[in-house]
Amino acid sequence: MATRRSSTPSPSRGSGRRSRTTQAEPPTVQAQPGARMRRTAWAFLLLALAVVIALREWFGVSGMAGGVLHHIAAGPVGLFGVIVPLLLAALGVSMLRVHRMSPVHARVAVGCLGVLAGLTGIIQVAKGNPTITDGLAPIEEAGGLLGWAVGYPLTVLFSAIGAVILFILLIVFSLIVMSGLTVAEVRDLMRERRGEPRLDEDPSDDSLALRLIDSLRARRAARAEREEAEQAQTSRLDSYEADEPFVSAIESGPSRRRPRRPRSTPDPLQVATQDLSAAEQEDVSRDAATTVITPDADLLGLLDDEPPAVRVNPAARPGAVGGPRPVPPTEPDAVTEETPQVRGDDVLDLADEIALNQMTLPDGGAYTLPADELLEPGPGHATRTEANDAIVECLQGVFAEFGVDATVTGYTRGPQVTRYEVHLGRGVNVSRVTSQEKNIAYAVGSDEIRLLTPIPGKSAIGVEIPNSDREMVKLGDVLRSSVARKQAHPLVVGLGKNVEGDYVVTNLAKTPHLLVAGQTGSGKSSFVNSMITSIMMRATPEEVRMVLVDPKRVELTVYEGIPHLITPIITSPKKAAEALDWVVREMDARYDDLASFGYKHIDDFNKAVRAGEVQPLEGSARVISPYPYLLVVVDELADLMMTAPKDVEASIQRITQLARAAGIHLVLATQRPVAQVVTGLIKSNVPSRLAFATASQLDSRVILDQNGAETLTGQGDALYLGPGASSPVRIQGSWVTESEIRSVVDHVKRQLEPDYREDVIVPEVKKQIDEEIGDDMDLLLQAAELIITSQFGSTSMLQRKLRVGFAKAGRLMDLLESREVVGPSEGSKARDVLVQPEQLEQTLAWIRGDGAAPEIEDPGAGVATAARVPSGLREGAATDRYATDPLQAERGSRESPSWEDDSAEEDSEDAWSLTNRGPSW
Ligand SMILES: Nc1ncnc2c1ncn2[C@@H]1O[C@H](COP(=O)(O)OP(=O)(O)OP(=O)(O)O)[C@@H](O)[C@H]1O
């Protein structure tokens, strides 16, 4: 269990670093003005000394103090006295520039001293090892007091040769200390530069122990998988994914699995411990989010040293794509974390997990998911940089200056912001800190700070401040993270990283509908791209089908033709409204199926279908196949709401209220989070919200029902509010490049053509009728009534009764003919009336466009016609889209050209006929 955060900063840097929360340096007291002046005075004194010594030693220019100056320079280091002015000047300048000695300065100083000791020692030996009893002059002519101190005893003890060898070793060691790298790291760097894999990644260099451990791990994983599969088998139908209790829509997991490069060459035994306990490590890491010191932190020995300049060069890893890429700049003391590895076998892992849902292609081959390598790895994650330490000082300074008893005890660095944790002294009111918001913003020079009072789950105030050195979160890394791999659900989407630097994924099935909003340029489209790419990476077209609505016309065109689409990308808002209407009908059809086969959720139904437990009703020719999840993505809701607000709102309401159990999920994005677009009705039915930066607090409240989004920094910085959650989670959205998207799209398109449901959008029958009739609807209805009740199809009667001219009466008659109310003109004779008086109401409704056509006696064919369309629309159009699915028509119409066909009659009793879904669906 996580221990409570200690308010006292740990003295051990090692254990602190192991924790997820980087522990801040003990709060440094802001240097007082007096101390600063003293420091400046010392710096100038050193510079002055450097100048006069340089004049004496380099140019022989000096006054009476010349002798003393020579002793000051040559006394300590002998012949190296000539570089003393340089050393003094460097020291003086750095004292002026840097307010506080950092570990880097200390390291460089120690290294320089070592090199100097080695060099002066060698000169001491070379000059015949003079002793101090010979006087100061011979010493100053050799290695000075330093050279004598180290050279004399070593020469006496180990001879001149032995001493020189020791000094050379001392110089090499000191150079290594100065560089901050180990020998192994230098070797790796050189190998990387030559384009060779690092030794610890070269499988051929694996020790026997490592190989043994790997095989043990593989066996353990296989056993666990077997057990899981068995368990899934027994629990089939008892539960379905995305419907478990206490499961949240988003999940986060540590981005750090194991240190990329330990400080020293790792002991194989230690590596074994690390590898075998990777899962435990993750648990420890998770606990550590609320714990400064974890008991086993030292045991695992992770990141336990002073931060070395560790850099990750993903391009150097085997399997990485794209060749050598520049390593993004990180602060010299940054601790960077490993990005999840691109491993070929991981692709298989995922494929294994979804083996149940293997998809067979028309040519008999298997559909393969895109390889992980198509998504490039991103840069490593820095958990601590000098910029963060400087902010800690700033915060501490503000608290000290305004007399607030509060301490910054640590921080967690995310990709775009760092959350600094502030603990209050006893009896200090939280408002004392919150009232300092403006002062803090001023001190750190950012107006985008956000205060969390408290940090959820902690007794601490969080101050989120944007990083001056923000990091990109690559979608590939999110999808390769353990938290994404743990979930085999096809609707799992890589969201990004949270403020703690953990990868975050969300399962759209649990969401179950999502509203995405933010001002222009805030990152909505990038999120939509990541979402669609996530689905293509993890789901077959049999598992997930999509309806993409892109009124902006440019954002989603890259996905045109992917087999996951159920209809071509919809760019017309009018057609989008139609498509939503279709989704409602699809949902109803699915519900019909669930009801008739006795299942509560589409997952239950699908599992039963896969297990062969669902048989078609007797006499039905239907082939039952699992339903795919249906994801409907609207990239700009505002355009739809401008076109048909009532229809769109009604469809969205119906879908969002019911569609979850039918496996239908909506994602609605808008850059106009205003009440006219995101209406109360839509808001109350779309439970999950993803808010990118908004222009105002008002907009933030429209999306999240609370402030916060207006302080986001844009470019993928987002707040995610899950269903039922009260406080949002801050996330840096994952980023996927256009070229990555294209390669994934190419991969899926190469395998399969899209199988469009053409009934999603139909020619607009009703509207065309309206246009054809224009303003004459009332007259037309009266004309129809007259003719049907009188059963007399005469144009002159219409002229008389309706008091219209001949031309108008003729037009009305033509319209009635096109709707088969009357027969064709037979010269001066009255036309045949094809509709009986008892069908009057139905006919009038049909003309208004509100119902099905009445059945009429077709004198020519002698059979009843169930559905008629205006003559101009007869081809390919129908009022009942389900009934005339062209796919179905293609499959079955040759044998059953008529609606009165026997088999069609039989099928019509089956709810499946409502969907007209073929076996591939
Ligand atoms: N997750 C991210 N990581 C890094 N940069 C991002 C991210 N998301 C967005 N950006 C940056 O912000 C820019 C705008 O993003 P995007 O096009 O997604 O905004 P938008 O909200 O969809 O804007 P609009 O509504 O005008 O289409 C991108 O071109 C990119 O430079």
The ligand as a Gaussian input file, in Angstrom:
#p B3LYP/6-31G(d) Opt

LIG

0 1
 N       -0.919000      16.185000     -29.658000
 C       -0.196000      17.141000     -30.240000
 N        1.140000      17.157000     -30.095000
 C        1.875000      18.139000     -30.675000
 N        1.364000      19.127000     -31.422000
 C        0.044000      19.168000     -31.612000
 C       -0.810000      18.163000     -31.035000
 N       -2.066000      18.450000     -31.404000
 C       -2.017000      19.560000     -32.158000
 N       -0.756000      19.988000     -32.291000
 C       -0.303000      21.159000     -33.039000
 O       -1.386000      22.056000     -33.167000
 C       -1.715000      22.246000     -34.532000
 C       -3.209000      22.358000     -34.712000
 O       -3.789000      21.130000     -34.352000
 P       -5.194000      20.667000     -34.968000
 O       -5.220000      20.868000     -36.426000
 O       -5.452000      19.305000     -34.465000
 O       -6.153000      21.722000     -34.297000
 P       -7.710000      21.793000     -34.399000
 O       -8.211000      22.037000     -33.027000
 O       -8.264000      20.625000     -35.107000
 O       -7.893000      23.079000     -35.281000
 P       -9.103000      23.369000     -36.265000
 O      -10.316000      23.329000     -35.431000
 O       -8.777000      24.715000     -36.801000
 O       -9.045000      22.302000     -37.308000
 C       -1.102000      21.063000     -35.258000
 O       -0.767000      21.374000     -36.562000
 C        0.123000      20.774000     -34.434000
 O        1.176000      21.607000     -34.787000

